[in-house]
Amino acid sequence: MLTTCPSCRGPLTPQPGAKPVGETAESYSECARVCLNCEIALSNARKPTFIRCDWRDGLWRRDTAGRLNRIVAGSLSEGTREKKLARLAHERSEGLLTWNVFSWLEDRGLLGRVVSLIRGQESPGKVDILYWGFNDRDAGYAARTIAELRGLLTETFREPRLSEPDVILVSDTSLVFVEAKFDSPNDRQPGKDVDRYVRRVPDWFVAEDRVQSAGYYELTRNWAIGAALAEKLSKDFTLVNLVRHGSEEDIERDFPALITSRGHFKRLEWEDLVDAVEPALIAHLQHETLYFEPAFSTLGVKRPPV
């Protein structure tokens, strides 16, 4: 069992009242070992990751903490807001990485370049963004999108707990849903809620039994919701699976086999997104870790254009 911090090599301190090593720890206070120097706790797993004492320490721009709090407070799924905020403290947090990258791009007016990269077209002009179905800024496209999305989730899909696409980008002509992944793979749950999603927009899927067998639950759900929303808004729809280099390499073959050509599907790597849209973020990504190791080890390595 580790007795020194993998980050600073300093001593680890036992934490009174914590769960023992081997039992799942969801928060800093539940972890058995802490590094007082780094202000992190090692998870209780055999291969430990870490949880920050203060989630704000993981922000690339700490002055965005207040706005992120407001975004989480306005996110669609009211019952998961507290958990969502707590998860931001985790080294493996997809939400924190998503916020760090996309809020930066939003503040610098670069969302048009993102949509251009995804669609392979010239910049669409003004682009608004939703994080987990919400934006605290008064933006024209976003306001209508929020209202229509909430209505679809409650009335058309009759969801008991509202779905929250990680990121939605909306312009005058385009609607883009982003399913962001950091460490976890695409969710596979064969058969789950096929009737709720596929049957609501059957023209957007090839065959229900194939979707059910493949079991790409999150992607299927996002495709169905995005399709219905795009029809409501009269926009061109794209679903993006945003992953690290080398992850989900077959998804751009496997998922399109389940859907029709009414919309578009794209696999995009974080590394290529940053390199093509905002190279200034490369320095930040180089400091991101998973299990205390560099999470984006191929940054700076020449790759084919996307």
N, C-alpha and C positions, 0 to 999 in steps of 0.2 A: 504494500500500500504506500502511496506517495506521502512523503513527509516534508517535501520542499515544493515551493510554488513553481510550476513549469514555466511561468512567465519571468519572474525576477530571481528565481532560485533561492529566495528567502524562506524562512521556516513557516510551516503551516501551523495554525493554532486551532486546537479543538474548540468547538462551539457548544457551550452548555445548552441542553434542551433541544438539540437538533435531532433529526432522524439518523439512525446509524448508517454507515456505508453499506450499500446494497439495497436500501429502500429509496424509492423515487423521491427526489426533492424538487419541488416546484418553485421555491423561493429561497432567497439568501438565508433567511432565518432557519430553514429546514436543513441546510447543508451542514455536514459534520465537521468540515475543515474550511478555515478561512485564511486568506493572506491579508493581514492587516496593512501591509505595505501597498499592495495593489488595490485594496478595497474590493476584493472579489471573494466569492466562495466557490470551492470546487464542488461540482455535483457529486452525488453519491454513487454514480455509475462506475462500473469497472474501467471504462475508458472515459475519464471525466472531461466535461466541458466546464464552463464557469458561469456564474450568475453575479452580476454587479450589485454592490450594495445600493447604488443609486443609478437607475436606468439612464439618467441624463449624461452619465459619463461616457456612454456609447454614441452620443450625438457628435457628428462632425462639426456642427454649429450649435453650440449649447444655447445660443439665444433663440433657437427655434423650439425650445422645450414648451413654452407657454402655448404656442400655436398647436403643437402636436397634442397637448392636453385637450385643447378645444376640439380638434379633429376627432380624437377618440371619443370624447363626450357626445359628439354628434353622429357617430357612426351608426349604421342601420340596426345592428343587432344589440339592442339595449342590454340584454342579459349577459353579454360577453365583454362589455366595456372594461370592467374592472380586471378581468383576466387578461385582456388584450394589453392593457397598460402594464401589468405585472410582467408579461412575457417580453416586453421591450428590454428588460434587464439581462436577458439571456444572450450568451455569445452567439447562439444559433438562430437568433430572432430574424425571421424573414421580414417582419413588419418594420423593424428598426432599419435594416438595410434598404428596404423600399422607400422609407421616409427620407433617409439620408440622401439617396440618389435623386429621387423624383422631386422632392421639395427644392433641391438645389437647381435642377433643370427648370422647374416652374419659376423660381425667383429670378432666373437669368433669361427668361423668355425663350427657352430652347425646346419647348414641347413640340413646336412645329417640326423641328429637325427630327425628333423622335418618331413622329407619325410618318414623316418622309422616309426615314430609314425603314420603317416597318412595311410601308406600302410600296416602296420603290418608286415614288413619284416626287414631284416638286413639293416644297413646303405648302401645306394647306392654309397658311395664314394663321389667324387666331385659333388657339387650342386651349380649352379649359380642362381641368383635371379634377377627379374625385378620388379621395382616399377612403377606402372602405365605405363607399357610397355617400361621401360627404365632402364639402369644402366650406370653410368658414368665410371665404371671400365672396363678395357679391359679383358673380360672374354670370353672364347671360346664358350661355349654353348649359352651364352646370346647373343652374337653378331649375330649368325645365327638365333636365335629365334626372335630377334627384326626385322630382315630383312623379315623373312617369315611371321611374324604376320602382319606387316604393309602391305605387299602385299595382304594377305588374306582379310584384312579389306577394302582395297580400291578396289580390283579387284573382289574377290569372293562375298563378302557381300555388296559391293558398299555402304558403310556407308558414309553419309554426314558429320558426325562428328565421328572420330575414337573412338572406345570403348577402355577403359583402365582397364583391370583386375587389382584389387587392388595389388595382388602379383602373380607372376608366378615363380615357382621353376622348374628348369630343370636339369636333370642329364643325364647320358649316356643312360638310358633306360626309364626314367619316366618324365612326364610332369604333373605339378600340378598347377591348377588355384585356387586362394583363393578369395572368396567373403567375405570380412570382414564386420562385423556389430558391432556397439557399442551400440547406443541407438535406432537407427531406425530399423524397422522390414524389412523383405524381401519385395522388391517392388512387388506389385500385380497390374498388368494392363492387364486384360483379352483381348486377341486378338491382342495386340500391336506387330507389326512387325513379326508375326508368319511366313508370307510368306518369309520375308528376311532371317530368321535364320533356322527355322525348315525345309523348303523345300530345303535348300542347303545341308543338311546332313540328309536326311530322315531315313537312316538306324540306326541313333543314337536315334531316338524317337519312341515311341510305336504307337501313333496316333495323327495326327495334331489337330483334334477337341478336344481331351482331354487336350493337351498342351494349346490350345487357351482358353478353359474354366477355367483351373486352374490359368492361368495368372501370373505365376512366371516369370516376364519379365527379371529381371537381371540374375537369375539362368539359364533360358532358353537360353538367349543370350550367357552367358559364356560357357554353355555346348556346344552349337553349334560351337562357335569360337574355343574352346579348342579341340573339336573333329576334326575339319578341320586342326588345327595346328598339332595335334598329328599324323594325317595321313601323313602330309607333312614331319614331322620329324621322322616318324617311331618310335614313343614312346608310352608307356602305359599312358593313361590319367585318371586323377582323378580331380574332382571338389569338393572343400571343402567349406562348409558354416561355417565360424568362428564366433561364437556368445558368448554372456555372459551366464553364468549358468542360466538355467530356461527359456531361450529364444528359440523360434522356435523349441519347443520340438517335434512337429509332422512332421517336414520337412524331417526327414530321412525315414519316411513312405510315405509321400505325393509325394515328388519329384521323388524318384526312380520308382514310378508307371507310370511316364510319359516317362521314358527313357529306352533304351535297355542296355543289359549287355556288350556292347562293351567297355564301360568305367566304372568308379567307382565314387560313390558319398558318401561323408561323412560329417556329422555334427560334429564339434569339438568346444569345449569351450575354450575360452582364458585361463581360470583357469587351465584346464588340460594340455594345450599346455605348459604353463610356468612351471607348477609343474613337468611335465615329462621331459622337455628338458633343462630348465635353472631355477632351483629354486631360484637363486640369484635375479631373476626379481620379485619375489613375493613382496618384500619390495617396489618396485616401483608401482606395480599394486595396492597395498593397499592404496596408496595416490591418485589414480585416483578417480574422482568424477563425478556424474551426478546430476544436479540440487542441487549441494552443498552437496550431500550425497555420502557415499562410493559406488563406482560402482561395486566393486567386494567383496561383503560382505561375501561370502562363502570361501574366501581364508583361508587356514589353517584348514578348516573343512574336515574331512576324507570323500572321495568320492570313489565309485567303480572305478577300473582301466578302462581306455578307450580302 
